[in-house]
Amino acid sequence: MAPENREDAARLGAENTDFVAESSLPHPSFIQVAKPYVFEQTIQDCLASIGIDPLREEALRLQGVTWIDNVRRALRLPVRTYNTAVVYYHKFRLVHADNEYNYVDAAAAALLTACKIEDTLKKSREIVAAAYNAKLPPGERMAPDDPVFEGHARGIIGLERLMLEASGFDFRTRHPQNVLIKLAKQYGIDKRAEVSMVAYRVSLDLYRTFAPLKQTTATMAFSCLEIAGRLLSNRIDAVESGDDYRDWRTSREEVMGKSFKQWSPIQFYSGQGRLLAHCTALETLLDLLELYTHHRTSTLLGPLFPAEIFLTVRIPLNQEAEAQNLPRYSVQRWNPAIEETKANGRKNDRPQETKADTLVNPLTPASANGEKPKPGERGRDGTVRFMLDPEQAESEKRKAAEYFRVEFEEYEVPE
């Protein structure tokens, strides 16, 4: 249909030009920066965005970690492979909803990925066969090359790519057991002593929580050694005093909040909330005690002690945190409209949940113009690039944003 006059022709030409210019622009691509540490607030935002029930989340987390631990023992894999597998399993679950996968498949894929990263190579068939044969007597066990494991093994290989994407292709791993052994030697504790054995079991149970995503190896090692001494009524004053914390790049004054009254903690403002950063070791201790209090039978150390002893250990820490007016988590967003919570370790201290439809997963990659891919459409609208250096990622985003900046000029036309 031809335009009736020159004005219609000019308007139609302008619309076509805008459409061509807009459609010809290449997508700026999505950039995902690897995050070696994920704080509690980010973890809660991720779980809220995928809309998982807290009780179901805890059940899937404990079941998956227990499955990884049982299979790695059957395959005689080292502890470092177990540590890496559990971290990948946690990061995978922060990005994908529970209705997108089976926790057994996710745990197997995490273990397969960890075997390659830690150079303890195992085939996917061997992992599936070890999990299957663990339920059978020795006379009925099947070989890994049996055709019955073919379908399950292929599914695990398909999930391996999602494991790497969820972690941002970050192959940096942390193992607190190495630091724990060094600390025991430093304080004159024999490796065969009861405190050392209990602390080592605590370091394995620590991976049933989200603490390995949040804390450094030194913080986790000190927490394991301290809680072992408290459980055995053989408290290590040198550990609790924090005299050697500075040598391990941590501080007892900061982590326990003893310097809270001397100067204000670092505050970050984000929207209507406020972030407070301090007391990481206390957070780790309370994470462990919360695990032993509510899920004692699902841990390695819990069945060896009565339930009352964990409450006995937990009460002094709660009193100390309440006296210092410390929050439950080291980095937590505070809403002025909500009453300030106390550091008593209860589950209702966590931020209030919001509808998953209105939340965006903070671990989702973003483009230079602030666009984020829709759920389940990663890489469909644009390329996803994974980077380790956050400064380089921000520099590239600033350069790419200049080409997608929309500028307007206003002109006044005299009548």
C-alpha positions in Angstrom: 0.0 0.0 0.0 1.6 3.3 -1.1 1.6 6.3 1.3 -0.9 9.0 0.5 1.4 12.0 1.0 4.9 13.0 1.8 4.4 13.2 5.6 3.2 9.5 5.7 6.2 8.5 3.5 8.6 10.3 5.8 7.1 8.8 8.9 7.1 5.3 7.4 10.7 5.7 6.4 11.7 6.8 9.9 10.0 3.8 11.5 11.8 1.4 9.1 15.1 3.1 9.8 14.6 2.7 13.6 13.7 -0.9 13.2 16.7 -1.7 11.1 19.1 0.2 13.4 17.6 -1.6 16.5 17.6 -5.0 14.9 21.1 -4.7 13.4 22.8 -4.1 16.8 24.6 -7.2 18.0 23.8 -8.5 21.5 26.4 -7.3 24.0 26.6 -10.9 25.4 26.3 -11.9 29.0 29.2 -11.9 31.4 29.3 -14.1 34.5 32.1 -13.5 36.9 33.2 -16.4 39.1 32.5 -15.9 42.8 34.8 -17.8 45.1 32.8 -16.6 48.1 29.0 -16.4 48.3 27.6 -14.7 51.4 24.5 -15.8 53.3 22.4 -13.0 52.0 23.1 -14.0 48.4 22.4 -17.6 49.2 19.0 -16.7 50.6 18.2 -14.5 47.6 19.1 -17.4 45.3 16.9 -19.9 47.2 14.0 -17.4 47.2 14.3 -16.7 43.5 14.0 -20.4 42.6 11.1 -20.7 45.0 12.2 -23.8 47.0 10.7 -24.6 50.4 13.3 -24.2 53.2 12.5 -27.7 54.7 12.8 -29.3 51.3 16.0 -27.4 50.6 17.6 -28.8 53.8 16.4 -32.3 53.0 17.9 -32.2 49.4 21.1 -30.7 50.7 21.7 -33.3 53.3 20.6 -36.2 51.1 22.9 -35.1 48.2 25.9 -34.6 50.5 25.4 -37.9 52.2 25.1 -39.6 48.7 28.4 -38.0 47.7 30.1 -39.1 50.9 28.9 -42.7 50.6 29.9 -43.1 47.0 33.3 -41.5 47.4 34.0 -43.9 50.3 33.0 -46.8 48.1 35.4 -45.6 45.4 38.1 -44.7 48.0 38.4 -41.2 46.8 40.3 -38.6 48.9 38.7 -36.0 51.0 39.7 -33.2 48.6 37.5 -34.7 46.0 34.6 -34.8 48.5 35.1 -31.2 49.3 35.1 -30.1 45.7 32.1 -32.2 44.8 30.0 -30.8 47.6 30.9 -27.2 46.7 29.9 -27.8 43.1 26.7 -29.5 44.3 25.8 -26.4 46.5 26.5 -23.9 43.7 24.4 -26.0 41.2 21.4 -26.0 43.5 21.6 -22.2 44.0 21.0 -21.7 40.3 18.6 -24.5 39.3 15.2 -25.2 40.9 14.6 -28.6 42.5 12.0 -29.6 39.9 14.7 -29.4 37.1 16.8 -32.3 38.3 17.0 -35.3 40.5 19.3 -34.8 43.5 21.0 -38.2 42.9 21.9 -37.1 39.3 23.1 -33.7 40.5 25.3 -35.3 43.2 26.7 -37.8 40.7 27.5 -35.1 38.2 29.2 -33.0 41.0 31.3 -36.0 42.0 32.3 -36.6 38.3 33.3 -33.0 37.9 35.3 -33.1 41.1 37.1 -36.2 40.1 38.4 -34.4 36.9 39.3 -31.2 38.8 41.2 -33.0 41.6 42.9 -35.5 39.2 41.2 -38.5 40.7 39.7 -39.7 37.5 36.6 -41.9 37.6 34.3 -42.7 34.8 30.6 -41.9 35.1 29.8 -45.6 34.8 32.0 -46.3 37.8 30.2 -43.7 39.9 26.8 -45.0 39.0 27.9 -48.6 39.6 29.4 -47.8 43.0 26.1 -46.2 44.1 24.1 -49.1 42.8 26.3 -51.8 44.3 26.4 -50.2 47.7 22.8 -51.5 48.2 23.6 -55.1 47.2 25.5 -57.9 48.8 29.0 -58.7 47.4 27.7 -61.7 45.4 25.1 -59.7 43.5 27.2 -56.6 42.5 27.4 -55.6 38.9 30.4 -54.5 36.8 30.6 -50.8 35.7 30.5 -51.8 32.0 27.1 -53.4 32.4 24.6 -52.0 29.8 22.1 -51.2 32.6 24.2 -48.2 33.6 24.4 -46.7 30.1 21.4 -44.3 30.3 22.1 -43.0 33.8 25.8 -42.4 32.9 24.9 -40.4 29.9 22.6 -38.2 31.9 25.3 -37.4 34.4 27.6 -36.4 31.5 24.9 -34.0 30.3 24.7 -32.4 33.8 28.4 -31.9 34.0 28.2 -28.9 31.7 25.6 -27.3 33.9 27.8 -27.9 36.9 30.6 -26.0 35.3 28.3 -23.1 34.3 26.8 -22.8 37.7 30.3 -22.5 39.2 31.4 -20.0 36.6 34.2 -22.3 35.4 36.0 -21.5 38.6 38.4 -24.4 39.4 39.8 -22.8 42.5 39.2 -25.1 45.5 39.7 -24.8 49.3 40.4 -27.6 51.7 40.2 -26.7 55.4 41.6 -30.1 56.5 45.2 -29.0 55.5 45.0 -25.9 57.7 43.3 -27.9 60.5 46.3 -30.3 60.6 48.7 -27.4 60.7 46.8 -25.7 63.5 46.8 -29.0 65.6 50.6 -29.2 65.2 51.0 -25.6 66.1 49.1 -26.0 69.4 50.8 -29.2 70.2 47.9 -31.5 69.6 48.7 -35.0 68.4 47.0 -36.1 65.2 45.8 -39.2 67.0 44.3 -37.3 69.9 40.6 -37.3 70.5 40.4 -33.5 69.8 42.1 -33.9 66.4 39.8 -36.8 65.4 36.6 -34.9 66.4 37.8 -31.8 64.7 38.4 -33.7 61.5 34.9 -35.2 61.6 33.6 -31.7 62.1 35.4 -30.5 59.0 33.6 -33.1 57.0 30.2 -32.3 58.5 30.9 -28.6 57.8 30.2 -29.3 54.1 26.7 -30.3 54.9 26.1 -26.5 55.5 26.8 -23.6 53.2 29.8 -22.5 55.3 32.4 -23.7 52.6 30.8 -21.2 50.2 31.1 -18.3 52.7 34.2 -18.7 54.7 38.0 -19.0 54.2 39.9 -22.2 55.1 41.5 -20.5 58.2 38.1 -19.6 59.5 36.7 -23.0 59.0 39.7 -24.7 60.5 39.6 -22.5 63.6 35.9 -23.1 64.0 36.3 -26.9 63.7 39.1 -27.0 66.3 37.2 -24.7 68.7 33.9 -26.7 68.6 35.8 -30.0 69.0 37.4 -28.6 72.2 34.0 -27.4 73.5 32.3 -30.7 72.8 35.0 -32.7 74.7 35.1 -30.2 77.6 38.7 -29.7 76.7 38.7 -26.1 75.5 41.7 -24.7 73.8 42.4 -21.3 75.2 45.0 -20.4 72.6 42.4 -20.9 69.9 39.6 -19.1 71.6 41.8 -16.2 72.6 42.6 -15.4 68.9 46.3 -14.6 69.5 47.3 -16.3 66.3 44.4 -15.1 64.1 46.4 -12.4 62.4 49.0 -14.9 61.2 46.2 -16.7 59.4 44.7 -13.6 57.9 41.8 -13.5 60.3 41.1 -11.7 63.6 39.3 -12.9 66.7 38.3 -9.3 67.5 36.6 -8.9 64.2 35.1 -12.4 63.9 33.7 -12.4 67.5 32.7 -8.8 67.4 34.9 -7.7 70.4 35.9 -4.6 68.4 32.3 -3.8 67.6 32.1 -1.1 70.3 35.4 0.5 69.3 34.4 1.4 65.7 31.4 0.9 63.5 31.5 -2.1 61.1 31.7 -1.5 57.3 28.3 -0.7 56.0 27.1 -1.2 52.5 23.9 0.3 51.2 21.8 -1.5 48.7 18.3 -0.1 48.1 16.4 0.1 51.4 18.6 -2.5 53.1 21.9 -2.3 55.0 24.7 -4.8 55.0 26.8 -5.5 58.0 30.1 -7.4 57.7 31.7 -9.0 60.7 31.8 -12.1 63.0 32.4 -14.8 60.4 33.8 -17.4 62.8 30.8 -17.0 65.1 28.6 -17.5 62.0 30.4 -20.8 61.2 30.1 -22.1 64.8 26.4 -21.4 64.8 26.0 -23.0 61.4 27.6 -26.2 62.7 25.6 -26.2 66.0 22.4 -25.6 64.0 23.2 -28.6 61.9 23.9 -30.8 64.9 20.8 -29.6 66.7 18.3 -30.1 64.0 19.9 -32.9 61.9 22.1 -34.8 64.3 21.5 -38.2 62.8 22.4 -37.0 59.3 26.0 -36.1 60.3 29.1 -38.1 61.0 29.7 -36.6 64.5 26.2 -36.2 65.7 25.4 -39.8 66.6 28.6 -40.0 68.8 27.3 -37.3 71.2 24.0 -36.9 73.0 21.7 -34.1 71.8 22.0 -32.2 75.1 25.7 -31.5 74.7 25.1 -29.5 71.5 22.6 -27.3 73.3 25.1 -26.9 76.2 27.8 -25.7 73.8 25.4 -23.5 71.9 24.0 -21.5 74.9 27.3 -19.7 75.8 27.9 -18.7 72.2 24.3 -17.3 71.9 24.8 -15.4 75.1 28.1 -14.0 73.9 26.6 -12.9 70.6 23.6 -11.4 72.3 25.8 -9.5 74.7 27.8 -8.1 71.8 24.7 -7.3 69.9 25.9 -9.3 66.9 23.7 -10.4 64.0 23.3 -14.1 63.1 25.2 -13.8 59.8 28.3 -11.8 59.1 26.9 -10.2 55.9 23.2 -9.7 56.1 20.8 -7.1 54.7 18.7 -5.4 57.3 15.3 -3.9 56.6 14.5 -0.8 58.7 10.8 -1.9 58.8 11.7 -5.2 60.4 12.7 -5.5 64.0 16.4 -6.1 64.4 17.1 -9.8 65.0 19.3 -11.3 67.7 22.1 -13.7 67.2 20.4 -16.7 68.8 20.8 -19.0 65.8 17.0 -19.6 65.3 15.7 -20.2 61.8 13.3 -17.3 62.0 16.3 -14.9 62.0 16.6 -15.3 58.3 15.2 -12.7 55.9 11.6 -12.9 55.1 10.8 -14.7 51.9 9.3 -13.0 48.8 7.5 -14.4 45.8 9.9 -16.1 43.4 8.3 -14.4 40.4 9.4 -10.9 41.5 13.0 -11.9 42.4 16.1 -12.3 40.1 18.8 -14.8 40.9 21.9 -12.7 41.9 24.1 -15.4 40.3 22.6 -14.9 36.9 25.0 -13.3 34.4 24.2 -9.8 33.2 25.0 -8.0 29.9 26.5 -4.6 29.5 23.1 -2.9 29.2 21.9 -4.6 32.4 19.9 -7.3 30.7 19.7 -10.7 32.2 18.6 -14.0 30.5 15.3 -15.4 31.3 15.1 -18.5 33.5 15.9 -21.6 31.5 17.1 -19.6 28.5 20.8 -19.3 29.3 22.8 -18.7 26.1 19.7 -18.5 23.9 19.5 -14.8 23.4 23.2 -14.1 23.6 26.6 -15.6 24.3 27.5 -16.2 28.0 31.1 -15.5 28.8 32.8 -16.7 32.0 35.5 -14.6 33.6 37.6 -14.8 36.7 38.7 -11.2 37.0 35.9 -8.9 38.1 37.8 -5.7 37.2 38.3 -6.9 33.6 34.6 -7.8 33.4 33.5 -4.3 34.6 35.9 -2.7 32.1 34.5 -4.6 29.2 30.9 -3.8 30.3 31.7 -0.1 30.4 33.2 -0.2 26.9 30.3 -2.2 25.5 27.7 0.0 27.2 28.9 3.0 25.2 27.6 1.4 22.0 24.2 0.7 23.5 23.6 4.0 25.0 20.4 5.7 23.9 20.8 9.5 23.4 18.1 12.0 22.6 18.2 15.6 21.3 15.3 18.0 21.7 14.7 20.8 19.2 12.1 23.5 19.5 10.5 24.2 16.1 8.9 27.7 15.9 5.3 27.7 14.8 
